[in-house]
Amino acid sequence: MVSREPPDRPGSAAGGVPTMVEELLAKIRADSEWRSVLKGEAHIGQAPGRLDVMGGIADYTGALVCQMPLALSTAVLVQRRTDRLVVIKSYNDPVDSRGGPANFRMSLDDFYGSGSLLADSVVRARFAGDDHWSAYVAGIFWVLAKGRHLTGRTKGANICCYSNVPMGVGLSSSAALEVAAMNAVAGAYHLALDTLETAVLAQKVENQIALAPCGIMDQVASSLGRRKKLLLLKCQPHTVAGYEDLPAGTTVVAISSGVKHSIAGSAYRRVRVAAFMAHAIMAAMARELGLKSDPTGGYLANVQPGFYRRYLRPILPREMSGRDFLRCYRRTADTVTQIDPDEKYAIRAAAEHHIMENQRVERFVAALKAAAQDRKKNLRRAGRLMLAAHASYTHRVALGCRETDFLVRAVVRNGPNKGFYGAKATGGGGGGSIAILMDDSPQNHGILDDIVQACNRKFSTQAVVIRGSGPGASELGILTLADGRIVG
């Protein structure tokens, strides 16, 4: 199988019930140990994965990013208990030692010590090893308690999760899980969380409990995305700049390389740290010049490329050890990463990728808007910007891999004359997926299937085409279940 295609009505089954909700309920009904959760009241959240069309890792430095919600999604059911236990069942990998779906159980009392909420560093230890997957769900209770949305007397919950978003390939399976679970918890505990707050709290779960240093774009795209529209997000810290339709006759498609990536991995983390180092050095230079405030407004992406090339590039170190940086500058503004004294950081390259990426995204959006007047010219322009982003991601900050490079090159060989305008790697690096801007024709979709087959033959991977867009969690809403029937 080389493609994943959405149903005829993406996100919904007959009667308007979201498809993944029906699939989750079917799995629960077939599970003799868990079907009792369908008695009484429960709440269900659903959230999609997302395709990073442009912007990618520059979200954490304040860039503009373009994201498309996928037709693939995650559904989570939450039923309140009368005791303090949180019991979680995942119908996806990882599986337990017997080969069955993963299970997790804990008490909310484990989040407290001497009556007060424990520090995140202590709580993280509860989700070590094989239980790490559960941090993305159970960690929600700690984040909500820290934000005073839940109290120390809150009762526990039964939670069931199911997803068809591929895990570990740069399509935000973790954000989909967090947002869906956050919404289901909000429904079960009658919490008034708006859609943006839901995304911010979900990011805190990932940063503080799962210890993955992601930016904000994944959670916002999963929460606020709209079907077949590009979400334009200015990550300063999370301003929705609007929604953009793709030019008529075009689509964006993902190919998962089949190679797992990780935003908790060393390469992604090293680039992130280096980018914040660059910003700290620039801020220090501004202070030496007598400026009272950071001229970037706190975000590296606000540095103009021309100003950077003329004044900042010559004085930024090409690389610096963590130890030397700590001695000279003490710290960065990043609260979710730590500097390794023994690591060498490519500071200049990281600065250039993020500064130039923000400009590329702005020009990409302008090209899409202008395609209404001159379609081919501006789609070619948008495609070249995607390829430039891919080159910078792959070579400047060394986050690419041979499989995603192969896929991008294969797309490019077909070229704009055949309706393939551009492609780029997505995700946190060392694997993941690519995003493709192309004409939406049966012939072109057939070419993608051929490219995937060639990739799988060459690398013995399990690459797959992922097509279609679906609604974000805010459009889907929170469903109420009463004795196994959806009532709202």
N, C-alpha and C positions, 0 to 999 in steps of 0.2 A: 504494500500500500504506500503510495507516494503523495497523497494529498489528504488534507482535512478540510472538508467543505461544510459550510453552515447548512442548517435545515432550510426548507423553503421560506419559512418565516423566522429569521434569525432571532434567537433568544426566547421564542415562544412555541409552545405546543398548542394543540387544539384547545379552544376555550380561553386562550390568552394566558394560560399558566406557563411561566418560564420553563423551557425544556429541561434545564439542569435541575430545577426544583422537582419536576416529575421523576427524573432519573434518581435523585437522592431519595425521594419518598418510596420509589420502587425497591431500592436497596434496603431501606429500613423495614419495609413490609416483609421482605424475604429473610430478614434476620431475626431469628427466634429470640435472641438475647436482647434485642433493642427495639422490637416493634411496640413495646409498651410506651415508648416516648410519644407515640401517636395518640395516646389517650390524654384527654384534658387539653390544655392550651400550650401552644408552642409558637415560636416565631422563626421566620426564614428570611435570610438575606442572600442576595445573589449579586456577584460583581464580576466583570470581565477582566481578562488579561488585556494587555495593550501592546501595540506595535510602536516602537520609537522610530518615527519617520525622520526626524531631524532633531538634533540637540544633545541627545544622549547624556553622557556623563557630565556635561557642562551645567546640569541643573544645580549641582551643589555650589557652583560659583556664580549663580544668579542669572544664567542665560535665559533667553527665550527658547522654548522647546515646542515641537509639534508632535502630538501623540494621537493615535487612532485606537479606540477601543475595539477589541476583537469580538467575533461571534462566540469564541470559546470562553467559558466562565466557570465560576466556583459557586456552589450553593452550600449554605450552612444553616442547620436547624439548632435552635437553642430552646430548651425547656427548663424552667426553674425547678430546683429541688427544694426539699424542706430541711436539708442538712447543709453542711458547709463544703461538701465535696464538689469538685469539678471533674466530670468524667467525660472524656473525649474519645470519639470513634472516627477514624479516618478510613474511608473506603478507597483510598489511593495508597501508593507506596509512600513512605517505607512500610514494609510488612513486618509483622512480629516474627519471632524465632520459629513459630509453627507454620509460617507461610500465609497467615491470615491477615486481615486488615489491622492496622496499628491501633492500639488502645493506650490511653494515658489516664491516670487518676492522681489527684492531689487534693489537699484541703486548702481552702482559702486562708486558714490559720498559718500555713507555711509562708505567707507573705508578711507576717507580723512577728515582731520580737518585742517582748515586754510591753505589748499594747500598741506600739507604733509601727508604721510601715517600714519594712526593711529597705535598705539601699539596693539600687538596681544591680550593683556588682555582686551582692549576696544572693539576690533572687535568681540571677542568671545561672548559678551553680545548680539550681533545681532542674534545669533543662539541659544538662550536659549529656554527651554521648548519644545513645540511641533515642533519647527523649527530646533531642533538640527541635525536632519538627513541631512539637507541641507548644513551643515558646510563642509561635505566631498566633496561637489561639488563646491559651491560658494566660499569656502575658497581657492580654487585653484587660483582665480584671485588676492587675497591678497598676497599669497605666490609668485606668478609670478611677481607681482608689486614690492614686496620687493626685489626680486632677479634681478630687472630691466629688466625682459623679456618683461613686459608690461609697458606702460606709464600711466600717470594720465589722458590722453585724450583717452584711449582705449574705444571703443564702447562695448556695452553689447552683450548678446547672448540669444537665445532660446535653452534650453537644455532638452532632453528627455532621461530617464534612464530606463533600464529594466534588471533584473537579475534572474537567477535560482540558485544562490549560497545561501544556507540557511543562514539566518542572526543570529548572536549571538551564533554560536555553534563551534567556533574555527577553521573555514575554510577560514578565511580572506575575508569575504564578503566586508568589508570596504576597504581593499587594492585593491580588484578587481574593486570596484567603483572608487576609487581615480585614479588608473593607467589608466583605460579606459577613464575616464573624462579628465585626464591630456593629454593623447594622442589626444583625439578629440579636445580639446582646442588648442593644439599645431598645429594641422592640420588647424583649422579654422583661426588662427592668424599667420600662416606661421612662427612658431618658430622652430629653429633648436635645439631640445633637443635630446641627445643620450639616449639610453635605461636605462643606469644606473642613469643618471641625472634625468630622469623621475621618477624613483623609489625614489631617495633621496628627490625630491620636494614633491612627494606624501606623504612620511613619515612626512615631515614638516607640511603638511595640517593636518594630524591626530594628531601630537604632539602639534602643536601651536594653531590650531583653533578648532578642535574637542576635544582637551584636553584629548586624550587617549595616555598614555605613552608607546606605542608599540616600539619594536626594529625595525631594518631595514629589517629583513628576509621576512616578508610578502610581502612588496612592490617589493623587488628584485625578489622573486620567481614568483610573478604575472607578472612582466615585462620581466624577462630573462629566465623563465622556459622553458623547452623543453619537448615535449610529451614523456611519458614513460621513462623519465630519472630523476634521482635524481640530483637536483642542490646542489652542495657543495659550501657553502658560508662561508667564514671566516669573521666574523663580526668585522673587525678591520680597518676601519669601515665597508667596504662592498667590499671585494675582492672575486670574483668568482674563487674558487679553481678548478673547473672543473665540469663535468657531469658524472654520474656513471650509467651504465646499471644495472638493477636488474639481479640476476642470472637466467639462463634459467629455465623456468617453474614456476617462482615465480611472485607474484604481491603484491602490497600494496593496501589495501582497508580501507576506513573509515567507521565507524559507528557513526552517530550523535546520541547522547543520547537523544536529544529532550529537554535537560535542558539548558537554556540560560546561557551563561557566559558573563563576561565583563572585558576587560583589563583596563577599567577605575575603576573597582571595588576595594574595600578596601583591599582584600586579596592579589591580584596581586600587587597592589601599595605598600603594606607593605613589601612584599618580595623584590621587586625591591629596595626600599629605604634601606632595611637592607643589601642587597648585596653591594650597593655603600658605605654604612657606613663601612662595612668590608674592602673594598678597601682603604678608607680614613684612617682607623686605621693602616693598613699595610704600607701605604705610610708615615704616620707620624713616625712609628717605624723606617723605613729606614732612614729618615732624622736624627733621634736621633742617629743612628749608624754612621752618617757622610757621607751617600751616597748622592751624588748631584742630582741624578735623580731617578725616580720611577723604581725600578727593574722589575716591571711587564710590563713596556712599556705602562702603562695607562689602562691595561685591566686585570680584576680579573681572567679571564679564562687562562691567561698565567702562573699563579702560578702552579707549578708542585705538584701533590697530595702528593708525598713522602716528599717534602720539607714542604708542608703545615702541614702534620701530625706531623712532627718532631719539627718544629720550630714555627709555627704560631698558630696552634690549641690551644696549652696550654695558649697562652696569649690573644687570642681573647675572649671577653666577651660572655657568653652564650646569654645574652640579655642586652639591655640598653634602657633607656628611651630617647625619642627625646630630651628632655631638657638637660639631662646629656651629650649627644653627642654634642649638639650645644655648650655647655659650654666648652667642652674639645677640639673639633675639628672644630667648627664653621660651616662647610658646607661639602657637598660631591661634586663630579665632575658632578653629574647628573643635567642637565638643564631642565628636564621636570617633575620632581617631587619636592615636598616640604616636609620637615620633620615636623611631628606633635609633638610638645613638650610633649603632654600628652599621646602619643602612646608608647607602649613597642615594641621593635623590636628584633626579634630573629636573632642576627647577625651571630653567629657561624653556625647555620643551613643553613642560606642563602648562606654563603660563601662556605660551603661544597657542597651544591647542585650544584652551578655553577662551581666550580673547578672540581668536579668529573664528571659532565655532559660533560664537554669538552673532558675529557679523554674517556668517554664512547662513544662519537660520533666518535672520532678518531679510536677507536678499532672496532666500528660498521662498518665503511667504510673499514677498513682492512679486516674484516671478509667477507664482500660482495665480495671484490676483490679475496680473497683466495678461495671462493666457487667454482671457476672454476676448482680447483685442487681436492678439497674434499668437495663436495656439502653439504651433510648432517651435517658433523661435523661443518662447518663454518656457516651454516644457524642456527643451534642450538645455536652457540656462539653469533651470531647477535641477536637472539631472547632473550637470557638471558640478553643481554645489554639493550634491550628495556624494559624488565621487571624490571631491576634495575633502569632504568630511571623513570619508573612509580612509583615504591616504594618510591624513593626519592621525587618525585613530590607530591605524595599523603601524605606521612607521615613526611618527613623531613621538607618540607616547607608548608604542609597542604593546598595544592591547589586542592585536589581531591574532588570527591563527590561520593555518594553511587551508583549512576547510572553508572558512568564510571567505578567504581570499579567492579560492577556486570558484566559489559560487558567484561572487561579484564579477570576476573576470569573464565567466561564462555568460552572464547577463549582458555585460558590456559588449561582448563580441557580436551580439545580435544588433545592437545599436539603435539610435533614434529612428532610422529609416524603417525599421520593423516595429517601432513603437515601444522600444525599451529605452527609457530616458536616463535612468540612474539607479544606483543601488549602493548600499552602505551596510556595514556591520552595526549591530545593536548590542545592547546588554553591557555587562561589566568586563568583558574581555576574556581572551583565552578560549573562545568558543562562542556559543550562543546562536543567534539568528542574523539574517540580513533582511533589510527592507528594500522593496523594489517599487519604483514609480514607472508605470507602463500603461499602454492602451489596453482597455478591457475587451479583449476579443478571444473567442475560442482558440484561434490559432496560437496566440501568445500564451494562453494557459497550457496548451499542449507542449509548447517549447519549455516552459518551466518544469513540467513533469519529466521531460527528457534530460534537463539539466540535473534534476535531483537523482535520476537513475545513474547518470554519469558520475556524480559525486559519490554515490553509494558504492559503485563498482570500484572507483579509484581508492577510496579510503576505508572501505568496509564499515561505513557509518549507517545511520538510520535517518538520513535527512528526509524532510517532509515539507510539502507546500501547505501553507496555512492561509486560507482565503476567507474573506467575509468580515463584516463589522457588525457589532451588536450594541445595544444600549448600555450606558453606564449604570451604576448602582442607584443613582439618584432617580433615573427614569424608571427603573424596575420597582423601586420602593421596597417596603418591608411587608411581608405577607404574614397574616395571622392564621394559625391552624387550630381548629377546634375538633377534637376527636377524629383526627385524620383527614378533615375536610378544610380546604382553604376558604376562609370567610372574609378576608380583607388583605 
